[in-house]
């Protein structure tokens, strides 16, 4: 990667300023990130005030020097969800900073410069590589979920049910070692990557495409598979770098807004149905069957979490 490569990072905050500031602080002395853009997604707590004070402190430690990481902060006029908020960050980056690569990061991740460089290198070597990420580990260093296949609607539904997911596990995800190799000979080409951290190579897109990278009709969940389908239709690839890692403290920010598992499950189902209708082109009859299946799954979740007090 050239020394003048411009990498920007977008961090979306909603009622979680402390976690957002922690990630930003960890990148304060980054040698690879030029600009950090914090998007406050119309928080209802005191996040905006806290982040404003933080930006002033950050600026005093980091004068307007091109060799220093610069921090940008703005607020959306409404909370349109994950996709809408991150799209606002991308739009800002493209308009004002002209980045070669844009990082999309949840506040609850830990990503090193080495990981960022490795992901950028994989994208640079893959001509049609548009989006890439690294392997995910949890806060204890244990391997975590790192990719999806773009499945048919029926396999996708089986992957939703708590029982069916376990019964049909072997058919629901291609093993890592069987995925196609990327141009660097190490990374793998996947259907979709987790939205907690990934990098976008802006040179793969027209300005118009970049403005519509995220579907703003989805509030939360399934943005990743929607993006995967968009890239697939454009003939572009998503890469999983298998020799680099980042830490994700799963759902730290989401859990502060949605404490009940059943509430998160409802949001998931709403996004699934939108995805099935608009990206998998399901007809009315098939959509009705999918709705019925998801209703059974939601009842299952409510019973296991509400009555039996189970967690997973």
N, C-alpha and C positions, 0 to 999 in steps of 0.2 A: 504494500500500500504506500502511495506517495505521501511525502511529508505534508503536502498541502491539501490532502483529502479532508473534506469538510464533513464531520459527523456531528449531528445534533441529536439530542435526547429529549423526548416528550414524556413527562410524568403527569398523569391525570390524578388530581386530588378531589376527593369528596368526603368532607367531614373527618379527615384523617391527616391533619397537618403534621403531626408529630412524626408519623411514618414517612411522609413525603419529604420532610426536612432531613430525616436521617439518611435517606437514599441520596438526596442532593449533596449533603455534607460528605458522603463517601466518594462522590465524584468531583469534589471541589478541586483536587489537585491532579485530576486525570490528565494524561498526556495525549489522549486520543480524542476525547470529546471537546469540541469547541464551544458549544452552546447548550445549555439546559433550559428547556421551556416547561415551566410548571403551569398547567391549566387547572384552575380551580373551577370545578364543574357546578358552580352556583351552590356552594355548601350552605347548609342551614345553621351551622355552628359558628364559632369564631375563627375558622380556618383562614378566611381572607385577611383578617387583621394580623394573625400570627405570621402568615406567609409574607405579608407586606413588611413586617418588622425584620423577618429573616432575610428578605431580599436586600434591605438596607445594610444589614450587618455583613452579608455576603459581598456586597459591592465595596464596602469599606476595606475588606480584606483582599479583594480582587479588583484593583483599579482597572480602568478601561485600557487593557493591554491585550493585543491580539494573541499573545502567548498564554494568556490566562483564560480559564473557563468563564464564560459570561452567562449570567442568569437572567432569564426573561420570565415575567409573570403576568398573566392576565386572567380575567374571569369571564365565563360564559353567562349569557343572559338567562339561561334556564338549564336545568339538569336533564339533558336529553339522553343520558346513559353513556355507556362505555364507548360505543362507536362514534356518537356525536361529539363527545368531548375530545377524543383522540383525533378525530378528523379536524377539529378546530385547531389542535396543536400542529398537525401536518400543514394545514393551510397557512398558519402563521410562519412556520419554518420556510415553506416554499416562497412566500411573499417577501420575507425580510432577510432570510439568511442563505438562501440558495445552497442547500446541503447536497452532498453526494449520497449520503446515507442518513436515514432517520431511524433512531431507536424509539420503539414504543415500549414503555416499562411501567408495570404496576409499582406503586410505592413499596410494596412488601417483598422486593427482591434484593439480592446482593449480586452484583455483576462486576467482575474485575476488568481492567484494561486488557489483560491477556485474552480473556474470553471475547471481548468486543473486537479486538484485532483479528482473532481467529475466524470469527463469524464474517467479518468484512472480507477477509482473504478468500473464504469459500465462495462468497458472492461474486467477487472480482474474477475468479477463475471460471465461473459458470456463466456463460454468455446470457442464457435465458433464465438465470437465477434471479428472482425478484425479491424474495423474502427468505430470511434464514434465522435460525436460532441455535441454541446449544442444548445439551442434555440437562434435564432438571434434577436437582437433588433437594431434599427437604432440609430443615435446620439442623437435623442430626446427621446429615451427610448421606442419607439413604436415597437410592434411586427413586425417582418419582415419574409421573406420567409426562411423556415428552412429545407425543405426536398422535395424530388420528389418520385413519384411512378415510377417504371420501366414499362412504358406503351407499348402497341402495337404501331406500326408505325403510324397507322391512328389516334389514340388518341393523339399521340405525335405531329402529324401535326396540329390537331385541337388546340392544346395548343400553337402553334406558331402564328396562325392568330390572329390579333388584335380583330376582330369581333367574330370569332369562339371561341376564348378563353373565351370571356364573355358569349356567348350564351350557351356553354356547360360546364361552370365552375363546375357544380355539379358532372359531370362525369369524370373530369380530375384529381382529386386528392382525395385520401382516407382521410376522416377526422382524425385528430390526435387521437381522443379517440377510433377510430375503428381499429387502427393499433395494431399488436400483441405486447403484453408486453414482455419486456426483462427479464433476470434472476433476476435483482434487484427489480422487481415489480413496477418500476416507469418509466423507459426508454421505448422507443418504437422501434421496428424494422422497418426500412425504406428501400426503394429501393436505394436511393442515397442522399448524403449530399452535401451542398454547399462547394465549394473549398476554401472559404475564411478562414476557420479554421476547421481542424479535426485532430484526433490523430490515428496513426497506431500502432497496437500491433504487434511487429516484430515476436513474437513467433508463430504466426499463419502461417508464411510463410517460405518457403525454401529460401536459399540465391538467388537461381535463380529466384524465384517468386518476391522477393523484387527488383531485378534488372529490372523487367519488370512491375512494379506496374502501371506506367503511359505509355500510348501509345504515343510515340514520333512523330507519324504521324499527330497528331492534334495540331495545333498551339495555338488555344484559343477557349474556349467553348466546352461543352459536355464531358470534361474530367471526370466529376463527374458520369455521367450515364455510361460511358465506364468502369470506375472503379467498379461501382455497378454491371454491367453485369459480369465482371471478377470474382468478389467475389461470385456472385450467382452461377457461373459455378463451383467454387471451394467448394461450400457448406458452405461459410462463410457469416457472417451477418454484416450489418451496423446499428449502434444504435444512436438514438437521445435521449439525456438526457434532459428530460422535466422540471427538477427542477434546471437547471443551465443555465446561459445566457452569451453571449458575444456581444460586440458592433461591428458593421460593417458599416463603412462609404462607402456605396456601390460605387464601380467603381472609387474611387478616383485615383488610379494608372492607370486604363484602360483609363479613360477619358483624361488623359494627353497625351496618345499616339493616341487615336482615338476620335476625337472631334465630328464627324458626326455620328448620330444614324444609318444612312443607311450603313455606313462603318462597324459598329459593327454587323449590321444585316447580311451583306454579309458573314462575318466571321462565324457567327452563322450557317447560312445555309450550308456553306461548311463543317463544322464539323458535322452537322446533317446528311448530305448525306453520309459522311464517316461512321458514326455510324450505319446508316440504312444498308449500304452495308456490313460492316465487322462484325457487332455484332447482327443485327437483320436479317441478311442474305436475304436481299431483292433481288428479281430477276430483270432483266433488265426492264421488262414492269412496275413492281411496282415502280422501281426507277425513271422511266420516269414520272410517275404520280406524285410522290413526288416532283420532280424537277419543274413540271408545277405549282403545288400548291404553292411552295415556291417562284416562280417567281411572282405570283399574290400577295403574302404577301409582297415581297420586293417593288413592285409598290405601294402598299397601304402605306407602311412605308415612302417611298420617298415623296408621296403626302402629307401625314399628317404632316410630319416633315419639308419637304422642302418648300411646298407651303403654308400650313396652319400654319406652325411654332408651331405645337403642341409638347409637351413633356409629358413623362409619366415615 
